[in-house]
Amino acid sequence: MLGSLLRQLVSGLEEIPEAVVQGFRNQKKVIGGRRLQISGILRMFQAVTTTKRTFICVDALDECVPEHRVVILESLGQIVQGSRNTRIFVTGRSHIQSEVERKLDGAVTFVLIEPTREGIVKYLSEKLRNDTAPEMMSSTLEANIIESISEISSETYVETSARAKLLKATLG
């Protein structure tokens, strides 16, 4: 994931910093041209984010394998600590909130987003309306699906780095 974030970051630049170019060249020299290591990716992030305002968005962090999530959170923490220009926006379900707080060392603000029953029913109705096998669905089954799912929907929250408050103030 970090490599993908770096690739997206670099692709948006008019000119790629020499530190990034050199990092990739050095990796090609390694036998087999192995992938970039996390430490190299973080150095490249620092080379870009220290000079440019950067926003990193990670959606559905709770869906990452726990071992990968730990590495991602620690790496994001290092990026934020090393660059005042970087803002982090992460979404995930509430069960990872304490992990995010620990790994990002309290530099987060949590915003609880609670879906409304009406919103869930509207979403489900739209999905069922676009069903590819409508002949398989009775009105009773559709009503049961909507009722069951709307009752068990879970809350989702959004974490943002404390610096993201500045984003809100800056962008209005």
VMD Tcl script that draws the C-alpha trace (Angstrom):
set ca {
  {0.00 0.00 0.00}
  {2.80 2.43 0.86}
  {4.41 1.85 -2.54}
  {1.09 2.60 -4.19}
  {0.71 5.80 -2.18}
  {4.23 6.85 -3.18}
  {3.50 6.11 -6.85}
  {0.35 8.26 -6.69}
  {2.23 11.05 -4.94}
  {5.07 11.08 -7.47}
  {2.73 10.84 -10.48}
  {1.16 14.16 -9.49}
  {4.45 16.04 -9.50}
  {5.71 18.21 -12.33}
  {9.26 17.16 -11.52}
  {10.35 14.10 -9.54}
  {12.84 14.92 -6.76}
  {16.34 13.56 -7.30}
  {16.17 11.59 -4.04}
  {13.21 9.62 -5.42}
  {14.85 9.01 -8.80}
  {18.06 7.88 -7.10}
  {16.17 5.60 -4.73}
  {14.55 3.76 -7.64}
  {17.87 3.56 -9.52}
  {19.57 2.07 -6.49}
  {16.88 -0.61 -6.17}
  {17.33 -1.61 -9.83}
  {21.02 -2.26 -9.13}
  {20.16 -4.87 -6.50}
  {20.23 -8.41 -7.85}
  {16.78 -9.18 -9.18}
  {15.73 -5.54 -8.85}
  {13.81 -6.18 -5.63}
  {10.95 -4.01 -4.50}
  {11.52 -0.91 -2.46}
  {11.80 -1.53 1.25}
  {9.65 0.46 3.70}
  {12.62 2.51 4.85}
  {13.32 3.56 1.25}
  {9.69 4.41 0.64}
  {9.62 6.55 3.78}
  {12.80 8.41 2.70}
  {11.19 9.14 -0.66}
  {8.00 10.34 1.02}
  {10.08 12.68 3.15}
  {11.85 14.02 0.05}
  {8.50 15.00 -1.48}
  {6.42 15.97 1.55}
  {8.96 18.32 3.10}
  {8.62 20.66 0.12}
  {4.99 20.22 -0.92}
  {1.72 20.20 0.96}
  {0.56 16.59 0.87}
  {-2.73 14.88 1.67}
  {-2.73 11.13 2.20}
  {-6.10 9.38 2.14}
  {-6.53 5.75 3.18}
  {-10.03 4.33 2.97}
  {-11.29 1.29 4.91}
  {-8.15 0.79 6.99}
  {-10.06 -1.73 9.10}
  {-10.14 -4.05 6.08}
  {-6.34 -4.37 6.03}
  {-4.78 -7.49 7.48}
  {-3.81 -6.57 11.08}
  {-0.08 -7.20 10.46}
  {-0.11 -4.86 7.45}
  {-2.21 -2.28 9.30}
  {0.44 -2.01 12.02}
  {3.15 -1.28 9.42}
  {0.93 1.20 7.58}
  {0.03 3.10 10.75}
  {3.62 3.22 11.98}
  {4.77 4.43 8.57}
  {2.06 7.09 8.38}
  {3.09 8.22 11.85}
  {6.70 8.60 10.70}
  {5.62 10.53 7.62}
  {3.48 12.94 9.64}
  {6.21 13.44 12.25}
  {8.78 14.19 9.55}
  {6.69 16.63 7.57}
  {4.62 19.55 8.76}
  {3.12 19.73 5.26}
  {1.43 16.33 5.44}
  {-2.17 15.66 6.40}
  {-3.62 12.19 6.89}
  {-7.25 11.21 6.36}
  {-8.18 7.62 7.20}
  {-11.54 5.88 7.36}
  {-12.35 2.68 9.20}
  {-14.72 1.03 11.61}
  {-14.58 1.80 15.31}
  {-12.88 -1.45 16.39}
  {-9.48 -0.14 15.21}
  {-9.76 3.25 16.92}
  {-7.49 2.36 19.86}
  {-4.88 0.88 17.50}
  {-4.88 4.06 15.41}
  {-4.54 6.20 18.55}
  {-1.57 4.12 19.77}
  {0.28 3.98 16.45}
  {-0.27 7.61 15.50}
  {0.63 8.65 19.04}
  {-2.52 10.63 19.77}
  {-2.13 12.86 16.70}
  {-5.63 12.04 15.52}
  {-9.12 13.38 15.86}
  {-12.02 10.97 15.54}
  {-15.30 11.85 13.92}
  {-18.12 9.37 14.35}
  {-20.30 8.92 11.30}
  {-23.53 7.14 12.02}
  {-25.63 6.05 9.09}
  {-29.33 6.79 9.35}
  {-31.85 4.05 8.92}
  {-33.38 6.01 6.05}
  {-30.02 6.27 4.30}
  {-29.39 2.55 4.64}
  {-32.87 1.68 3.35}
  {-32.40 4.03 0.38}
  {-29.00 2.50 -0.43}
  {-30.27 -1.07 -0.17}
  {-33.38 -0.32 -2.23}
  {-31.21 1.14 -5.00}
  {-28.90 -1.88 -4.97}
  {-31.84 -4.28 -5.08}
  {-33.48 -2.29 -7.87}
  {-30.32 -2.88 -9.96}
  {-30.24 -6.61 -9.22}
  {-29.13 -8.66 -12.23}
  {-31.57 -11.48 -11.40}
  {-34.78 -9.68 -10.34}
  {-36.91 -12.77 -10.97}
  {-35.23 -14.41 -7.98}
  {-36.49 -11.72 -5.58}
  {-39.94 -11.70 -4.05}
  {-41.32 -8.61 -2.35}
  {-41.23 -10.48 0.97}
  {-37.55 -11.40 0.55}
  {-36.70 -7.82 -0.44}
  {-38.48 -6.47 2.65}
  {-36.68 -9.01 4.87}
  {-33.28 -8.08 3.41}
  {-33.86 -4.37 3.91}
  {-35.17 -4.85 7.45}
  {-32.39 -7.21 8.56}
  {-29.48 -5.28 7.13}
  {-30.70 -1.87 8.24}
  {-31.02 -3.18 11.81}
  {-27.48 -4.59 12.00}
  {-25.59 -1.86 10.18}
  {-22.44 -0.87 12.02}
  {-21.13 2.56 12.71}
  {-18.15 3.88 10.84}
  {-15.78 6.56 11.93}
  {-13.21 8.73 10.33}
  {-9.82 9.49 11.82}
  {-7.88 12.48 10.76}
  {-4.53 13.70 11.83}
  {-4.74 16.58 14.26}
  {-3.27 18.69 11.50}
  {-6.32 17.97 9.37}
  {-8.18 20.47 11.51}
  {-6.03 23.04 9.76}
  {-7.22 21.66 6.44}
  {-10.79 22.32 7.41}
  {-9.91 25.85 8.48}
  {-7.83 26.43 5.35}
  {-10.30 25.04 2.83}
  {-13.34 26.37 4.66}
}
mol new
graphics top color blue
foreach p $ca { graphics top sphere $p radius 0.5 }
foreach p [lrange $ca 0 end-1] q [lrange $ca 1 end] { graphics top cylinder $p $q radius 0.2 }
display resetview
